Amino acid sequence: MPRPTIIFDFDGTVALGDGPLLAYARAVAESALPDAGFVDAVALSLRGPRADVVDGYDLIRREALARGVGDDDLAAAYALSRAQLGGPAALVEAPRGLAAFLRDVDADRVLVTNAPATRLDEALAAMGLTGLFDRVVSDAAKPHGLERLLDELDPAAPVLSIGDVWRNDLAPAHARGHATAFVGGYADADAMPTFRAPTLEELLPALAEWAASVRLP
């Protein structure tokens, strides 16, 4: 049996916490909005994920667009927020137990994110995850980028894709019959994951069992 591949999303899956989202909201407010209450409104909305948004970044984008912020200003604010990733203005933390899982699992460990590479290494270091991924793919342009990655893998190799956005992180893998793990609180009526839980920490024992089972002769 070929060595299995486990694909991880970054924001909201490996990197937890509202720090990067609030950094994005602050950058939007400082550069494009006179509305002093924007960041507080975003922070309140993040407490209870809405069914009409894909994730926290989509929530901020929609709230900003509704206040007249343009796409160029949003792109500039996002870039500014990513330059703070992993620092005191955009703190992140890894799910408890993830580092041990990555060290112990007998699989190729791939991190795939639509975010740029900006401060990605610093964020992984801040979370204690340096060197624990065999490959890191940034600017991945998922979902199509995930399809391209899957095309590169041995078709006989077991694959598990983990993420918090069904259509980007999991749907391409599910369509090919691969295992998927859906984490987080953002709903998707189309989601049909193999595993599901509010947090990745809760799923790690089941994912370890999956990795061990697919290695059996």
Biotite code that builds the C-alpha atoms (Angstrom):
import biotite.structure as struc

atoms = struc.array([
    struc.Atom([0.000, 0.000, 0.000], chain_id="A", res_id=1, res_name="MET", atom_name="CA", element="C"),
    struc.Atom([1.468, 3.410, -0.944], chain_id="A", res_id=2, res_name="PRO", atom_name="CA", element="C"),
    struc.Atom([2.192, 5.851, 1.857], chain_id="A", res_id=3, res_name="ARG", atom_name="CA", element="C"),
    struc.Atom([-0.948, 7.860, 2.708], chain_id="A", res_id=4, res_name="PRO", atom_name="CA", element="C"),
    struc.Atom([-1.124, 11.635, 2.275], chain_id="A", res_id=5, res_name="THR", atom_name="CA", element="C"),
    struc.Atom([-2.815, 13.930, 4.779], chain_id="A", res_id=6, res_name="ILE", atom_name="CA", element="C"),
    struc.Atom([-3.627, 17.413, 3.472], chain_id="A", res_id=7, res_name="ILE", atom_name="CA", element="C"),
    struc.Atom([-4.208, 20.222, 5.965], chain_id="A", res_id=8, res_name="PHE", atom_name="CA", element="C"),
    struc.Atom([-5.769, 23.627, 5.428], chain_id="A", res_id=9, res_name="ASP", atom_name="CA", element="C"),
    struc.Atom([-4.125, 26.470, 7.376], chain_id="A", res_id=10, res_name="PHE", atom_name="CA", element="C"),
    struc.Atom([-6.470, 29.265, 8.536], chain_id="A", res_id=11, res_name="ASP", atom_name="CA", element="C"),
    struc.Atom([-9.201, 27.906, 10.784], chain_id="A", res_id=12, res_name="GLY", atom_name="CA", element="C"),
    struc.Atom([-7.779, 24.365, 10.710], chain_id="A", res_id=13, res_name="THR", atom_name="CA", element="C"),
    struc.Atom([-4.109, 24.416, 11.717], chain_id="A", res_id=14, res_name="VAL", atom_name="CA", element="C"),
    struc.Atom([-4.014, 28.094, 12.759], chain_id="A", res_id=15, res_name="ALA", atom_name="CA", element="C"),
    struc.Atom([-6.712, 28.909, 15.308], chain_id="A", res_id=16, res_name="LEU", atom_name="CA", element="C"),
    struc.Atom([-7.797, 32.139, 16.936], chain_id="A", res_id=17, res_name="GLY", atom_name="CA", element="C"),
    struc.Atom([-9.383, 35.386, 15.809], chain_id="A", res_id=18, res_name="ASP", atom_name="CA", element="C"),
    struc.Atom([-6.072, 37.288, 15.795], chain_id="A", res_id=19, res_name="GLY", atom_name="CA", element="C"),
    struc.Atom([-5.552, 37.294, 12.005], chain_id="A", res_id=20, res_name="PRO", atom_name="CA", element="C"),
    struc.Atom([-9.227, 38.080, 11.387], chain_id="A", res_id=21, res_name="LEU", atom_name="CA", element="C"),
    struc.Atom([-9.228, 41.035, 13.760], chain_id="A", res_id=22, res_name="LEU", atom_name="CA", element="C"),
    struc.Atom([-5.959, 42.251, 12.239], chain_id="A", res_id=23, res_name="ALA", atom_name="CA", element="C"),
    struc.Atom([-7.725, 42.201, 8.853], chain_id="A", res_id=24, res_name="TYR", atom_name="CA", element="C"),
    struc.Atom([-10.738, 44.045, 10.258], chain_id="A", res_id=25, res_name="ALA", atom_name="CA", element="C"),
    struc.Atom([-8.492, 46.677, 11.865], chain_id="A", res_id=26, res_name="ARG", atom_name="CA", element="C"),
    struc.Atom([-6.605, 47.161, 8.589], chain_id="A", res_id=27, res_name="ALA", atom_name="CA", element="C"),
    struc.Atom([-9.900, 47.633, 6.744], chain_id="A", res_id=28, res_name="VAL", atom_name="CA", element="C"),
    struc.Atom([-11.119, 50.160, 9.310], chain_id="A", res_id=29, res_name="ALA", atom_name="CA", element="C"),
    struc.Atom([-7.863, 52.112, 9.419], chain_id="A", res_id=30, res_name="GLU", atom_name="CA", element="C"),
    struc.Atom([-7.444, 52.381, 5.663], chain_id="A", res_id=31, res_name="SER", atom_name="CA", element="C"),
    struc.Atom([-10.948, 52.587, 4.267], chain_id="A", res_id=32, res_name="ALA", atom_name="CA", element="C"),
    struc.Atom([-13.632, 53.133, 6.903], chain_id="A", res_id=33, res_name="LEU", atom_name="CA", element="C"),
    struc.Atom([-14.555, 56.058, 9.118], chain_id="A", res_id=34, res_name="PRO", atom_name="CA", element="C"),
    struc.Atom([-16.825, 53.671, 11.041], chain_id="A", res_id=35, res_name="ASP", atom_name="CA", element="C"),
    struc.Atom([-15.184, 53.314, 14.454], chain_id="A", res_id=36, res_name="ALA", atom_name="CA", element="C"),
    struc.Atom([-17.492, 50.418, 15.324], chain_id="A", res_id=37, res_name="GLY", atom_name="CA", element="C"),
    struc.Atom([-16.480, 48.135, 12.447], chain_id="A", res_id=38, res_name="PHE", atom_name="CA", element="C"),
    struc.Atom([-13.933, 46.062, 14.363], chain_id="A", res_id=39, res_name="VAL", atom_name="CA", element="C"),
    struc.Atom([-16.279, 45.635, 17.339], chain_id="A", res_id=40, res_name="ASP", atom_name="CA", element="C"),
    struc.Atom([-19.082, 44.564, 14.980], chain_id="A", res_id=41, res_name="ALA", atom_name="CA", element="C"),
    struc.Atom([-16.802, 41.993, 13.357], chain_id="A", res_id=42, res_name="VAL", atom_name="CA", element="C"),
    struc.Atom([-15.646, 40.668, 16.728], chain_id="A", res_id=43, res_name="ALA", atom_name="CA", element="C"),
    struc.Atom([-19.270, 40.230, 17.790], chain_id="A", res_id=44, res_name="LEU", atom_name="CA", element="C"),
    struc.Atom([-20.183, 38.438, 14.558], chain_id="A", res_id=45, res_name="SER", atom_name="CA", element="C"),
    struc.Atom([-17.241, 36.049, 14.925], chain_id="A", res_id=46, res_name="LEU", atom_name="CA", element="C"),
    struc.Atom([-18.642, 34.757, 18.204], chain_id="A", res_id=47, res_name="ARG", atom_name="CA", element="C"),
    struc.Atom([-21.413, 32.917, 16.369], chain_id="A", res_id=48, res_name="GLY", atom_name="CA", element="C"),
    struc.Atom([-20.668, 31.806, 12.778], chain_id="A", res_id=49, res_name="PRO", atom_name="CA", element="C"),
    struc.Atom([-23.441, 32.668, 10.323], chain_id="A", res_id=50, res_name="ARG", atom_name="CA", element="C"),
    struc.Atom([-24.921, 30.290, 7.802], chain_id="A", res_id=51, res_name="ALA", atom_name="CA", element="C"),
    struc.Atom([-24.572, 32.837, 4.970], chain_id="A", res_id=52, res_name="ASP", atom_name="CA", element="C"),
    struc.Atom([-20.764, 33.124, 5.078], chain_id="A", res_id=53, res_name="VAL", atom_name="CA", element="C"),
    struc.Atom([-17.990, 30.720, 4.130], chain_id="A", res_id=54, res_name="VAL", atom_name="CA", element="C"),
    struc.Atom([-15.584, 31.641, 6.914], chain_id="A", res_id=55, res_name="ASP", atom_name="CA", element="C"),
    struc.Atom([-14.384, 34.586, 8.994], chain_id="A", res_id=56, res_name="GLY", atom_name="CA", element="C"),
    struc.Atom([-12.609, 36.247, 6.075], chain_id="A", res_id=57, res_name="TYR", atom_name="CA", element="C"),
    struc.Atom([-15.759, 36.064, 3.991], chain_id="A", res_id=58, res_name="ASP", atom_name="CA", element="C"),
    struc.Atom([-17.700, 37.572, 6.886], chain_id="A", res_id=59, res_name="LEU", atom_name="CA", element="C"),
    struc.Atom([-15.330, 40.559, 7.082], chain_id="A", res_id=60, res_name="ILE", atom_name="CA", element="C"),
    struc.Atom([-15.402, 41.012, 3.320], chain_id="A", res_id=61, res_name="ARG", atom_name="CA", element="C"),
    struc.Atom([-19.196, 41.065, 3.241], chain_id="A", res_id=62, res_name="ARG", atom_name="CA", element="C"),
    struc.Atom([-19.434, 43.476, 6.162], chain_id="A", res_id=63, res_name="GLU", atom_name="CA", element="C"),
    struc.Atom([-16.893, 45.798, 4.528], chain_id="A", res_id=64, res_name="ALA", atom_name="CA", element="C"),
    struc.Atom([-18.529, 45.679, 1.101], chain_id="A", res_id=65, res_name="LEU", atom_name="CA", element="C"),
    struc.Atom([-21.858, 46.536, 2.705], chain_id="A", res_id=66, res_name="ALA", atom_name="CA", element="C"),
    struc.Atom([-20.192, 49.684, 4.087], chain_id="A", res_id=67, res_name="ARG", atom_name="CA", element="C"),
    struc.Atom([-18.864, 50.702, 0.682], chain_id="A", res_id=68, res_name="GLY", atom_name="CA", element="C"),
    struc.Atom([-15.302, 49.409, 0.905], chain_id="A", res_id=69, res_name="VAL", atom_name="CA", element="C"),
    struc.Atom([-13.906, 48.451, -2.506], chain_id="A", res_id=70, res_name="GLY", atom_name="CA", element="C"),
    struc.Atom([-12.087, 45.298, -3.522], chain_id="A", res_id=71, res_name="ASP", atom_name="CA", element="C"),
    struc.Atom([-8.744, 47.097, -3.919], chain_id="A", res_id=72, res_name="ASP", atom_name="CA", element="C"),
    struc.Atom([-8.918, 48.444, -0.382], chain_id="A", res_id=73, res_name="ASP", atom_name="CA", element="C"),
    struc.Atom([-9.866, 44.988, 0.897], chain_id="A", res_id=74, res_name="LEU", atom_name="CA", element="C"),
    struc.Atom([-6.900, 43.402, -0.891], chain_id="A", res_id=75, res_name="ALA", atom_name="CA", element="C"),
    struc.Atom([-4.508, 45.992, 0.552], chain_id="A", res_id=76, res_name="ALA", atom_name="CA", element="C"),
    struc.Atom([-5.919, 45.520, 4.050], chain_id="A", res_id=77, res_name="ALA", atom_name="CA", element="C"),
    struc.Atom([-5.610, 41.753, 3.775], chain_id="A", res_id=78, res_name="TYR", atom_name="CA", element="C"),
    struc.Atom([-1.980, 42.017, 2.678], chain_id="A", res_id=79, res_name="ALA", atom_name="CA", element="C"),
    struc.Atom([-1.258, 44.296, 5.629], chain_id="A", res_id=80, res_name="LEU", atom_name="CA", element="C"),
    struc.Atom([-2.886, 41.871, 8.052], chain_id="A", res_id=81, res_name="SER", atom_name="CA", element="C"),
    struc.Atom([-0.867, 38.924, 6.710], chain_id="A", res_id=82, res_name="ARG", atom_name="CA", element="C"),
    struc.Atom([2.329, 40.881, 7.324], chain_id="A", res_id=83, res_name="ALA", atom_name="CA", element="C"),
    struc.Atom([1.394, 40.690, 11.024], chain_id="A", res_id=84, res_name="GLN", atom_name="CA", element="C"),
    struc.Atom([0.604, 36.939, 11.051], chain_id="A", res_id=85, res_name="LEU", atom_name="CA", element="C"),
    struc.Atom([1.878, 35.108, 14.096], chain_id="A", res_id=86, res_name="GLY", atom_name="CA", element="C"),
    struc.Atom([2.954, 38.310, 15.825], chain_id="A", res_id=87, res_name="GLY", atom_name="CA", element="C"),
    struc.Atom([1.290, 40.089, 18.762], chain_id="A", res_id=88, res_name="PRO", atom_name="CA", element="C"),
    struc.Atom([-1.209, 41.830, 16.476], chain_id="A", res_id=89, res_name="ALA", atom_name="CA", element="C"),
    struc.Atom([-2.339, 38.577, 14.815], chain_id="A", res_id=90, res_name="ALA", atom_name="CA", element="C"),
    struc.Atom([-1.774, 35.753, 17.269], chain_id="A", res_id=91, res_name="LEU", atom_name="CA", element="C"),
    struc.Atom([-2.448, 32.157, 16.252], chain_id="A", res_id=92, res_name="VAL", atom_name="CA", element="C"),
    struc.Atom([-2.343, 28.849, 18.070], chain_id="A", res_id=93, res_name="GLU", atom_name="CA", element="C"),
    struc.Atom([-2.354, 25.235, 16.947], chain_id="A", res_id=94, res_name="ALA", atom_name="CA", element="C"),
    struc.Atom([-5.002, 22.732, 18.016], chain_id="A", res_id=95, res_name="PRO", atom_name="CA", element="C"),
    struc.Atom([-3.893, 20.910, 21.132], chain_id="A", res_id=96, res_name="ARG", atom_name="CA", element="C"),
    struc.Atom([-2.226, 17.626, 20.226], chain_id="A", res_id=97, res_name="GLY", atom_name="CA", element="C"),
    struc.Atom([-1.567, 18.540, 16.582], chain_id="A", res_id=98, res_name="LEU", atom_name="CA", element="C"),
    struc.Atom([2.224, 18.732, 16.923], chain_id="A", res_id=99, res_name="ALA", atom_name="CA", element="C"),
    struc.Atom([2.351, 15.258, 18.484], chain_id="A", res_id=100, res_name="ALA", atom_name="CA", element="C"),
    struc.Atom([0.014, 13.901, 15.802], chain_id="A", res_id=101, res_name="PHE", atom_name="CA", element="C"),
    struc.Atom([2.219, 15.286, 13.026], chain_id="A", res_id=102, res_name="LEU", atom_name="CA", element="C"),
    struc.Atom([5.353, 13.850, 14.608], chain_id="A", res_id=103, res_name="ARG", atom_name="CA", element="C"),
    struc.Atom([3.849, 10.387, 15.060], chain_id="A", res_id=104, res_name="ASP", atom_name="CA", element="C"),
    struc.Atom([1.658, 9.839, 12.014], chain_id="A", res_id=105, res_name="VAL", atom_name="CA", element="C"),
    struc.Atom([3.003, 7.557, 9.285], chain_id="A", res_id=106, res_name="ASP", atom_name="CA", element="C"),
    struc.Atom([1.929, 9.680, 6.324], chain_id="A", res_id=107, res_name="ALA", atom_name="CA", element="C"),
    struc.Atom([3.055, 12.461, 4.029], chain_id="A", res_id=108, res_name="ASP", atom_name="CA", element="C"),
    struc.Atom([1.940, 15.685, 5.700], chain_id="A", res_id=109, res_name="ARG", atom_name="CA", element="C"),
    struc.Atom([1.027, 18.511, 3.311], chain_id="A", res_id=110, res_name="VAL", atom_name="CA", element="C"),
    struc.Atom([-0.096, 22.011, 4.255], chain_id="A", res_id=111, res_name="LEU", atom_name="CA", element="C"),
    struc.Atom([-2.137, 23.733, 1.516], chain_id="A", res_id=112, res_name="VAL", atom_name="CA", element="C"),
    struc.Atom([-3.411, 27.280, 1.891], chain_id="A", res_id=113, res_name="THR", atom_name="CA", element="C"),
    struc.Atom([-4.876, 29.936, -0.349], chain_id="A", res_id=114, res_name="ASN", atom_name="CA", element="C"),
    struc.Atom([-3.046, 32.536, 1.728], chain_id="A", res_id=115, res_name="ALA", atom_name="CA", element="C"),
    struc.Atom([0.307, 33.937, 0.587], chain_id="A", res_id=116, res_name="PRO", atom_name="CA", element="C"),
    struc.Atom([3.581, 32.706, 2.039], chain_id="A", res_id=117, res_name="ALA", atom_name="CA", element="C"),
    struc.Atom([3.954, 35.963, 3.985], chain_id="A", res_id=118, res_name="THR", atom_name="CA", element="C"),
    struc.Atom([5.030, 35.106, 7.563], chain_id="A", res_id=119, res_name="ARG", atom_name="CA", element="C"),
    struc.Atom([3.819, 31.536, 7.166], chain_id="A", res_id=120, res_name="LEU", atom_name="CA", element="C"),
    struc.Atom([7.108, 30.185, 8.509], chain_id="A", res_id=121, res_name="ASP", atom_name="CA", element="C"),
    struc.Atom([6.933, 32.570, 11.457], chain_id="A", res_id=122, res_name="GLU", atom_name="CA", element="C"),
    struc.Atom([3.388, 31.509, 12.247], chain_id="A", res_id=123, res_name="ALA", atom_name="CA", element="C"),
    struc.Atom([4.296, 27.816, 12.126], chain_id="A", res_id=124, res_name="LEU", atom_name="CA", element="C"),
    struc.Atom([7.210, 28.514, 14.443], chain_id="A", res_id=125, res_name="ALA", atom_name="CA", element="C"),
    struc.Atom([4.974, 30.418, 16.864], chain_id="A", res_id=126, res_name="ALA", atom_name="CA", element="C"),
    struc.Atom([2.652, 27.397, 16.972], chain_id="A", res_id=127, res_name="MET", atom_name="CA", element="C"),
    struc.Atom([5.468, 24.889, 17.492], chain_id="A", res_id=128, res_name="GLY", atom_name="CA", element="C"),
    struc.Atom([4.971, 23.274, 14.088], chain_id="A", res_id=129, res_name="LEU", atom_name="CA", element="C"),
    struc.Atom([8.265, 24.051, 12.354], chain_id="A", res_id=130, res_name="THR", atom_name="CA", element="C"),
    struc.Atom([9.462, 21.127, 10.262], chain_id="A", res_id=131, res_name="GLY", atom_name="CA", element="C"),
    struc.Atom([6.366, 19.032, 10.857], chain_id="A", res_id=132, res_name="LEU", atom_name="CA", element="C"),
    struc.Atom([5.000, 19.313, 7.317], chain_id="A", res_id=133, res_name="PHE", atom_name="CA", element="C"),
    struc.Atom([6.685, 17.531, 4.433], chain_id="A", res_id=134, res_name="ASP", atom_name="CA", element="C"),
    struc.Atom([5.427, 20.125, 1.973], chain_id="A", res_id=135, res_name="ARG", atom_name="CA", element="C"),
    struc.Atom([3.869, 23.576, 2.264], chain_id="A", res_id=136, res_name="VAL", atom_name="CA", element="C"),
    struc.Atom([1.861, 25.011, -0.639], chain_id="A", res_id=137, res_name="VAL", atom_name="CA", element="C"),
    struc.Atom([0.828, 28.677, -0.422], chain_id="A", res_id=138, res_name="SER", atom_name="CA", element="C"),
    struc.Atom([-1.255, 30.734, -2.872], chain_id="A", res_id=139, res_name="ASP", atom_name="CA", element="C"),
    struc.Atom([-2.877, 27.414, -3.732], chain_id="A", res_id=140, res_name="ALA", atom_name="CA", element="C"),
    struc.Atom([-6.033, 28.802, -5.386], chain_id="A", res_id=141, res_name="ALA", atom_name="CA", element="C"),
    struc.Atom([-8.255, 26.104, -3.913], chain_id="A", res_id=142, res_name="LYS", atom_name="CA", element="C"),
    struc.Atom([-10.511, 24.420, -4.908], chain_id="A", res_id=143, res_name="PRO", atom_name="CA", element="C"),
    struc.Atom([-8.830, 24.119, -8.336], chain_id="A", res_id=144, res_name="HIS", atom_name="CA", element="C"),
    struc.Atom([-5.404, 24.167, -6.751], chain_id="A", res_id=145, res_name="GLY", atom_name="CA", element="C"),
    struc.Atom([-6.347, 21.227, -4.567], chain_id="A", res_id=146, res_name="LEU", atom_name="CA", element="C"),
    struc.Atom([-7.460, 19.330, -7.645], chain_id="A", res_id=147, res_name="GLU", atom_name="CA", element="C"),
    struc.Atom([-4.042, 19.956, -9.221], chain_id="A", res_id=148, res_name="ARG", atom_name="CA", element="C"),
    struc.Atom([-2.311, 18.693, -6.085], chain_id="A", res_id=149, res_name="LEU", atom_name="CA", element="C"),
    struc.Atom([-4.448, 15.549, -6.058], chain_id="A", res_id=150, res_name="LEU", atom_name="CA", element="C"),
    struc.Atom([-3.517, 14.952, -9.702], chain_id="A", res_id=151, res_name="ASP", atom_name="CA", element="C"),
    struc.Atom([0.157, 14.822, -8.653], chain_id="A", res_id=152, res_name="GLU", atom_name="CA", element="C"),
    struc.Atom([-0.363, 12.070, -6.074], chain_id="A", res_id=153, res_name="LEU", atom_name="CA", element="C"),
    struc.Atom([-0.120, 8.332, -6.625], chain_id="A", res_id=154, res_name="ASP", atom_name="CA", element="C"),
    struc.Atom([-3.706, 7.368, -7.554], chain_id="A", res_id=155, res_name="PRO", atom_name="CA", element="C"),
    struc.Atom([-3.390, 4.292, -5.334], chain_id="A", res_id=156, res_name="ALA", atom_name="CA", element="C"),
    struc.Atom([-2.340, 6.289, -2.272], chain_id="A", res_id=157, res_name="ALA", atom_name="CA", element="C"),
    struc.Atom([-4.920, 6.842, 0.484], chain_id="A", res_id=158, res_name="PRO", atom_name="CA", element="C"),
    struc.Atom([-5.692, 10.547, 0.962], chain_id="A", res_id=159, res_name="VAL", atom_name="CA", element="C"),
    struc.Atom([-7.285, 12.448, 3.822], chain_id="A", res_id=160, res_name="LEU", atom_name="CA", element="C"),
    struc.Atom([-8.060, 16.146, 3.370], chain_id="A", res_id=161, res_name="SER", atom_name="CA", element="C"),
    struc.Atom([-8.767, 18.296, 6.439], chain_id="A", res_id=162, res_name="ILE", atom_name="CA", element="C"),
    struc.Atom([-10.262, 21.777, 6.457], chain_id="A", res_id=163, res_name="GLY", atom_name="CA", element="C"),
    struc.Atom([-12.969, 24.179, 7.558], chain_id="A", res_id=164, res_name="ASP", atom_name="CA", element="C"),
    struc.Atom([-14.356, 25.196, 4.138], chain_id="A", res_id=165, res_name="VAL", atom_name="CA", element="C"),
    struc.Atom([-16.069, 22.296, 2.376], chain_id="A", res_id=166, res_name="TRP", atom_name="CA", element="C"),
    struc.Atom([-15.978, 23.562, -1.203], chain_id="A", res_id=167, res_name="ARG", atom_name="CA", element="C"),
    struc.Atom([-12.327, 24.645, -1.049], chain_id="A", res_id=168, res_name="ASN", atom_name="CA", element="C"),
    struc.Atom([-10.649, 22.162, 1.282], chain_id="A", res_id=169, res_name="ASP", atom_name="CA", element="C"),
    struc.Atom([-12.685, 18.989, 1.012], chain_id="A", res_id=170, res_name="LEU", atom_name="CA", element="C"),
    struc.Atom([-15.071, 18.785, -1.942], chain_id="A", res_id=171, res_name="ALA", atom_name="CA", element="C"),
    struc.Atom([-12.373, 18.022, -4.559], chain_id="A", res_id=172, res_name="PRO", atom_name="CA", element="C"),
    struc.Atom([-11.034, 15.165, -2.422], chain_id="A", res_id=173, res_name="ALA", atom_name="CA", element="C"),
    struc.Atom([-14.523, 13.843, -1.662], chain_id="A", res_id=174, res_name="HIS", atom_name="CA", element="C"),
    struc.Atom([-15.347, 13.820, -5.383], chain_id="A", res_id=175, res_name="ALA", atom_name="CA", element="C"),
    struc.Atom([-12.459, 11.417, -5.943], chain_id="A", res_id=176, res_name="ARG", atom_name="CA", element="C"),
    struc.Atom([-13.513, 9.083, -3.149], chain_id="A", res_id=177, res_name="GLY", atom_name="CA", element="C"),
    struc.Atom([-10.913, 10.254, -0.640], chain_id="A", res_id=178, res_name="HIS", atom_name="CA", element="C"),
    struc.Atom([-11.502, 10.647, 3.088], chain_id="A", res_id=179, res_name="ALA", atom_name="CA", element="C"),
    struc.Atom([-12.303, 14.113, 4.428], chain_id="A", res_id=180, res_name="THR", atom_name="CA", element="C"),
    struc.Atom([-12.424, 15.756, 7.847], chain_id="A", res_id=181, res_name="ALA", atom_name="CA", element="C"),
    struc.Atom([-14.571, 18.876, 8.283], chain_id="A", res_id=182, res_name="PHE", atom_name="CA", element="C"),
    struc.Atom([-13.777, 21.072, 11.286], chain_id="A", res_id=183, res_name="VAL", atom_name="CA", element="C"),
    struc.Atom([-15.165, 24.331, 12.634], chain_id="A", res_id=184, res_name="GLY", atom_name="CA", element="C"),
    struc.Atom([-18.530, 25.955, 12.981], chain_id="A", res_id=185, res_name="GLY", atom_name="CA", element="C"),
    struc.Atom([-19.313, 27.177, 9.459], chain_id="A", res_id=186, res_name="TYR", atom_name="CA", element="C"),
    struc.Atom([-22.089, 25.087, 7.946], chain_id="A", res_id=187, res_name="ALA", atom_name="CA", element="C"),
    struc.Atom([-22.393, 23.874, 4.359], chain_id="A", res_id=188, res_name="ASP", atom_name="CA", element="C"),
    struc.Atom([-25.469, 22.020, 3.183], chain_id="A", res_id=189, res_name="ALA", atom_name="CA", element="C"),
    struc.Atom([-23.377, 20.156, 0.588], chain_id="A", res_id=190, res_name="ASP", atom_name="CA", element="C"),
    struc.Atom([-20.877, 18.805, 3.112], chain_id="A", res_id=191, res_name="ALA", atom_name="CA", element="C"),
    struc.Atom([-20.603, 15.020, 3.347], chain_id="A", res_id=192, res_name="MET", atom_name="CA", element="C"),
    struc.Atom([-17.358, 14.496, 5.271], chain_id="A", res_id=193, res_name="PRO", atom_name="CA", element="C"),
    struc.Atom([-15.967, 11.217, 6.525], chain_id="A", res_id=194, res_name="THR", atom_name="CA", element="C"),
    struc.Atom([-15.193, 12.852, 9.871], chain_id="A", res_id=195, res_name="PHE", atom_name="CA", element="C"),
    struc.Atom([-16.636, 15.977, 11.444], chain_id="A", res_id=196, res_name="ARG", atom_name="CA", element="C"),
    struc.Atom([-16.188, 17.873, 14.707], chain_id="A", res_id=197, res_name="ALA", atom_name="CA", element="C"),
    struc.Atom([-16.119, 21.463, 15.965], chain_id="A", res_id=198, res_name="PRO", atom_name="CA", element="C"),
    struc.Atom([-12.346, 21.260, 16.484], chain_id="A", res_id=199, res_name="THR", atom_name="CA", element="C"),
    struc.Atom([-9.452, 19.367, 14.967], chain_id="A", res_id=200, res_name="LEU", atom_name="CA", element="C"),
    struc.Atom([-8.330, 18.363, 18.454], chain_id="A", res_id=201, res_name="GLU", atom_name="CA", element="C"),
    struc.Atom([-11.495, 16.291, 18.863], chain_id="A", res_id=202, res_name="GLU", atom_name="CA", element="C"),
    struc.Atom([-10.834, 14.459, 15.602], chain_id="A", res_id=203, res_name="LEU", atom_name="CA", element="C"),
    struc.Atom([-7.154, 13.596, 16.067], chain_id="A", res_id=204, res_name="LEU", atom_name="CA", element="C"),
    struc.Atom([-7.721, 10.146, 17.637], chain_id="A", res_id=205, res_name="PRO", atom_name="CA", element="C"),
    struc.Atom([-10.009, 9.120, 14.766], chain_id="A", res_id=206, res_name="ALA", atom_name="CA", element="C"),
    struc.Atom([-7.587, 10.504, 12.197], chain_id="A", res_id=207, res_name="LEU", atom_name="CA", element="C"),
    struc.Atom([-4.711, 8.578, 13.783], chain_id="A", res_id=208, res_name="ALA", atom_name="CA", element="C"),
    struc.Atom([-6.806, 5.412, 13.547], chain_id="A", res_id=209, res_name="GLU", atom_name="CA", element="C"),
    struc.Atom([-7.529, 6.156, 9.892], chain_id="A", res_id=210, res_name="TRP", atom_name="CA", element="C"),
    struc.Atom([-3.832, 6.607, 9.106], chain_id="A", res_id=211, res_name="ALA", atom_name="CA", element="C"),
    struc.Atom([-2.952, 3.354, 10.877], chain_id="A", res_id=212, res_name="ALA", atom_name="CA", element="C"),
    struc.Atom([-5.761, 1.405, 9.194], chain_id="A", res_id=213, res_name="SER", atom_name="CA", element="C"),
    struc.Atom([-4.842, 2.394, 5.634], chain_id="A", res_id=214, res_name="VAL", atom_name="CA", element="C"),
    struc.Atom([-1.246, 1.258, 6.239], chain_id="A", res_id=215, res_name="ARG", atom_name="CA", element="C"),
    struc.Atom([-2.341, -2.269, 7.086], chain_id="A", res_id=216, res_name="LEU", atom_name="CA", element="C"),
    struc.Atom([-1.482, -4.908, 4.423], chain_id="A", res_id=217, res_name="PRO", atom_name="CA", element="C"),
])
